[in-house]
């Protein structure tokens, strides 16, 4: 199995790093075990030292995230019927599918952009988008916005950690990762509050 973090560190001064960033953010869109956030944060830390180009880091991860989101959407469209057979009425999985479907219809942009920051959530939502045949023109728009926002925020958390702790790369990475977790948590809390508000 590829050690993506070690691979990124070994290619820190190579143009191939940007291909790695694109690949890891693409694969993470439908393979949740791929550690895209740590790899992208490391690239952000390296950008703070001048080792990488921050704009290229953001661009590569945004493109990878956008392309990756198209895969579960396509799978959802092509495999809608067999997937629904695995979601029996009354089950928790079916309730989740129905809830996402309703919210995609009501506020698809918010759902697609906000869940881009939630590792498993983005996969479930993009698959469901394909299953319900969410308008692909809008799906493209919102995955561009979500992928760019996620990439920018993830890279900048690493960049901030690298700027504050230039003499300690490990601490810089830890701070960047901590900021990413905190901000992701904030997004999830806001999402839950909005859900409760609509259910009240």
SEKOLLO-823649 format. One record per residue (C-alpha): y, x, z; residue number from 1; residue in one letter. Coordinates in nm, 2 decimals, padded with zeros to 4 digits. Layout:
REM SEKOLLO-823649
Y  X  Z  NUM  a
...
REM end
This chain:
REM SEKOLLO-823649
00.00  00.00  00.00  1  x
00.35  00.13  -00.09  2  x
00.56  00.24  00.20  3  x
00.89  00.11  00.06  4  x
01.11  00.26  00.33  5  x
00.96  00.61  00.29  6  x
00.99  00.57  -00.09  7  x
01.36  00.48  -00.07  8  x
01.44  00.77  00.17  9  x
01.26  01.01  -00.06  10  x
01.46  00.90  -00.36  11  x
01.79  00.89  -00.18  12  x
01.96  01.12  -00.42  13  x
01.78  01.00  -00.73  14  x
01.89  00.72  -00.98  15  x
01.54  00.59  -00.93  16  x
01.65  00.46  -00.59  17  x
01.83  00.17  -00.77  18  x
01.51  00.07  -00.95  19  x
01.33  00.07  -00.61  20  x
01.60  -00.15  -00.46  21  x
01.58  -00.39  -00.75  22  x
01.20  -00.40  -00.72  23  x
01.18  -00.45  -00.35  24  x
01.44  -00.73  -00.35  25  x
01.26  -00.90  -00.64  26  x
00.92  -00.88  -00.48  27  x
01.05  -01.00  -00.14  28  x
01.16  -01.32  -00.30  29  x
00.80  -01.44  -00.33  30  x
00.60  -01.19  -00.12  31  x
00.75  -01.22  00.23  32  x
00.56  -00.92  00.36  33  x
00.77  -00.68  00.14  34  x
01.04  -00.53  00.37  35  x
01.34  -00.57  00.15  36  x
01.61  -00.59  00.43  37  x
01.52  -00.25  00.60  38  x
01.51  -00.08  00.26  39  x
01.85  -00.23  00.15  40  x
02.00  -00.14  00.49  41  x
01.89  00.22  00.45  42  x
02.06  00.23  00.11  43  x
02.37  00.09  00.27  44  x
02.36  00.36  00.54  45  x
02.32  00.62  00.27  46  x
02.62  00.48  00.08  47  x
02.83  00.54  00.39  48  x
02.75  00.91  00.36  49  x
02.83  00.92  -00.01  50  x
02.46  00.97  -00.10  51  x
02.44  00.64  -00.29  52  x
02.69  00.43  -00.48  53  x
02.76  00.12  -00.28  54  x
02.84  -00.09  -00.59  55  x
02.52  00.01  -00.76  56  x
02.32  -00.06  -00.44  57  x
02.47  -00.41  -00.42  58  x
02.43  -00.47  -00.79  59  x
02.06  -00.36  -00.80  60  x
01.96  -00.57  -00.50  61  x
02.15  -00.87  -00.62  62  x
01.98  -00.86  -00.96  63  x
01.64  -00.81  -00.80  64  x
01.70  -01.10  -00.57  65  x
01.81  -01.33  -00.85  66  x
01.51  -01.24  -01.07  67  x
01.27  -01.28  -00.78  68  x
01.40  -01.63  -00.71  69  x
01.30  -01.74  -01.06  70  x
00.93  -01.67  -00.99  71  x
00.86  -01.92  -00.71  72  x
01.08  -02.18  -00.90  73  x
00.86  -02.13  -01.21  74  x
00.54  -02.15  -01.00  75  x
00.66  -02.47  -00.84  76  x
00.72  -02.63  -01.18  77  x
00.39  -02.52  -01.33  78  x
00.17  -02.58  -01.02  79  x
00.35  -02.89  -00.88  80  x
00.04  -03.12  -00.89  81  x
-00.21  -02.88  -00.73  82  x
00.04  -02.78  -00.46  83  x
00.11  -03.14  -00.38  84  x
-00.27  -03.20  -00.33  85  x
-00.25  -02.95  -00.05  86  x
00.03  -03.15  00.12  87  x
-00.14  -03.46  00.24  88  x
00.08  -03.75  00.35  89  x
00.15  -03.74  00.73  90  x
00.10  -03.36  00.75  91  x
00.36  -03.12  00.88  92  x
00.37  -02.94  00.55  93  x
00.43  -03.26  00.36  94  x
00.71  -03.36  00.60  95  x
00.87  -03.02  00.54  96  x
00.84  -03.06  00.16  97  x
01.00  -03.41  00.18  98  x
01.28  -03.29  00.40  99  x
01.37  -03.00  00.17  100  x
01.35  -03.23  -00.13  101  x
01.60  -03.47  00.02  102  x
01.84  -03.20  00.12  103  x
01.81  -03.03  -00.22  104  x
01.91  -03.37  -00.38  105  x
02.20  -03.41  -00.13  106  x
02.34  -03.06  -00.10  107  x
02.13  -02.82  -00.31  108  x
02.40  -02.55  -00.33  109  x
02.42  -02.51  00.05  110  x
02.04  -02.52  00.09  111  x
01.97  -02.26  -00.18  112  x
02.25  -02.02  -00.07  113  x
02.19  -02.04  00.30  114  x
01.81  -02.01  00.29  115  x
01.84  -01.69  00.09  116  x
01.92  -01.53  00.42  117  x
01.59  -01.66  00.58  118  x
01.29  -01.45  00.45  119  x
01.02  -01.73  00.45  120  x
01.27  -02.01  00.40  121  x
01.40  -01.88  00.07  122  x
01.04  -01.88  -00.07  123  x
00.96  -02.23  00.05  124  x
01.29  -02.37  -00.08  125  x
01.27  -02.21  -00.43  126  x
00.91  -02.33  -00.47  127  x
01.01  -02.68  -00.37  128  x
01.31  -02.66  -00.61  129  x
01.06  -02.60  -00.90  130  x
00.83  -02.88  -00.77  131  x
01.11  -03.14  -00.77  132  x
01.25  -03.00  -01.10  133  x
01.58  -02.93  -00.95  134  x
01.83  -02.89  -01.23  135  x
01.77  -02.53  -01.36  136  x
02.14  -02.48  -01.46  137  x
02.25  -02.54  -01.10  138  x
01.95  -02.34  -00.97  139  x
02.06  -02.04  -01.17  140  x
02.42  -02.07  -01.04  141  x
02.32  -02.10  -00.68  142  x
02.06  -01.82  -00.69  143  x
02.33  -01.59  -00.85  144  x
02.56  -01.68  -00.56  145  x
02.30  -01.66  -00.29  146  x
02.15  -01.33  -00.42  147  x
02.49  -01.17  -00.45  148  x
02.60  -01.29  -00.10  149  x
02.27  -01.17  00.05  150  x
02.28  -00.84  -00.12  151  x
02.65  -00.78  -00.02  152  x
02.60  -00.87  00.34  153  x
02.28  -00.67  00.38  154  x
02.42  -00.36  00.22  155  x
02.74  -00.38  00.41  156  x
02.56  -00.41  00.75  157  x
02.39  -00.08  00.67  158  x
02.72  00.07  00.54  159  x
02.90  -00.04  00.86  160  x
02.63  00.12  01.08  161  x
02.64  00.44  00.86  162  x
03.02  00.45  00.89  163  x
03.02  00.41  01.27  164  x
02.74  00.65  01.33  165  x
02.75  00.91  01.06  166  x
02.60  01.18  01.28  167  x
02.29  00.98  01.37  168  x
02.11  00.82  01.08  169  x
01.85  00.65  01.30  170  x
02.11  00.49  01.52  171  x
02.31  00.39  01.21  172  x
02.00  00.21  01.07  173  x
01.93  00.04  01.41  174  x
02.28  -00.09  01.43  175  x
02.27  -00.21  01.07  176  x
01.94  -00.38  01.13  177  x
02.07  -00.54  01.45  178  x
02.37  -00.68  01.27  179  x
02.15  -00.82  00.99  180  x
01.93  -01.00  01.25  181  x
02.23  -01.13  01.44  182  x
02.40  -01.27  01.13  183  x
02.08  -01.42  01.00  184  x
02.03  -01.59  01.34  185  x
02.39  -01.73  01.31  186  x
02.31  -01.87  00.97  187  x
02.00  -02.03  01.10  188  x
02.18  -02.18  01.40  189  x
02.45  -02.33  01.17  190  x
02.18  -02.47  00.95  191  x
02.00  -02.64  01.24  192  x
02.33  -02.78  01.37  193  x
02.40  -02.93  01.03  194  x
02.05  -03.08  01.01  195  x
02.09  -03.24  01.35  196  x
02.43  -03.38  01.25  197  x
02.29  -03.54  00.94  198  x
02.00  -03.69  01.14  199  x
02.22  -03.83  01.41  200  x
REM end
